[in-house]
Amino acid sequence: MNAKIKVTPFKKVLIANRGEIALRVIRTLKEMGIASVAVYSEADKNSLHVRMADEAVCIGAAPSSLSYLNIDAVVTAAQMTGADAVHPGYGFLSENADFAEAVTQAGLTFIGPTAHAIRLLGVKSTAREIAVKGGVPITPGSDGVVGKNFKEVARKIGFPIMIKASLGGGGKGMRACFEEKDLERMMKTAQAEAKANFGDDRVYFEKLVLNPRHIEVQVAADNYGHAIAFAERDCSMQRRHQKLVEESPSPFVTPQVRQKLQEAAVKLVKAAGYRGLGTVEFLMAPNKEFYFMEVNTRLQVEHPVTEAVCGRDLVKMQICLAQGEPLDMDQKQASVIHCHAIEHRINAEDSEKNFVPCPGTLEEWIPAGGLGVRVDSHMYTGYTIPSYYDSLIAKLILTAPDRDRLLARSRRALAEFKVAGVKTTIPFHQKIINNADFAAGNMDTGLIERMLEAEENDKSKK
């Protein structure tokens, strides 16, 4: 091995998360022969990730602010159990630079990018500046946060525009503004939402691309200047900027466009001096021109579709990179597409009542199975879903040699998946799969809203 390469194998890793993603990381750690430490709130004492880990530490009361978002509690648990490293999962503290810094200062390894990279890319306006320097196309915008001259800036860009929280994510602090007369009101709404969710009311503007697709590219970078990008994921099926279905490869993206996407993603992470796994997100116009949106400096909920397509365990890759290992594949290998994959996010929500969360006790839990079916979940019969956290209860991931057979497998698996005791979004996913536009691959980020609007119109006619 090259003398410059320093590899420090982990003996024990603490997972600073809960539920499905904590369980996902624990499974990879077991296969790698690395001991696992789970953390949990008082509401999660019966969660499957607590049972499956080698050790488990209660870090606080049910509200996430008193447990999973408590940096001191998580770092103390890692030190107390003798962990070498901390895996943040997604959500909670996964993109918190202060947390990454606290882990490092405690003498542990943060399994993710550096705190510096998180700070650089976490501020969306700064990330846009890095994209420009890296030669990555961006939508026309405000070139940073907007101030008192916001009306002048908006006029220069031209309506419609998208108002975005500078420290935003998950669709929070975002508002589409089509006319100047609505700008001030939309600004106040976006700023208030940004302040409530991120503690920062700064916003910036981007030109609004009409009928776009949401296309993202999974990247991986090591400590030695090497970076690769995998085939894209199409995440256009969204409701209020929240993803419901993701697939790879996109039925809209050609091999030539795919190569351009991958090249742009690699340019950006290299320009940012990035290390570890991350996701570069793009908006793609109907003419297949694409524009950089943001970088997610963590593992994505939808990472399993990329795992299926590239044939690699991305959590294992994260851990190996954090240990100081170089990438063990090149761009040519990363570009190989082994199958077509789709992920359905199954939430404990009532889609007939505006997707209201439905916590409660599972009276029956019979997940789908069979060829090409994977279910990532921490659910079991008798488990009580707490009301304090995200409503995601399972990810149904399906693979097939081509998209037509994949859709057939989705229909079969969704019909087979039985849940009783709480309402879930499975019936709505069945509607998505049977939607003519989706089946034909003609989706954009507004398709789900159009589906819901059509449903409401049909109800009002009856």
Disulfide bonds with the S-S distance in Angstrom:
none
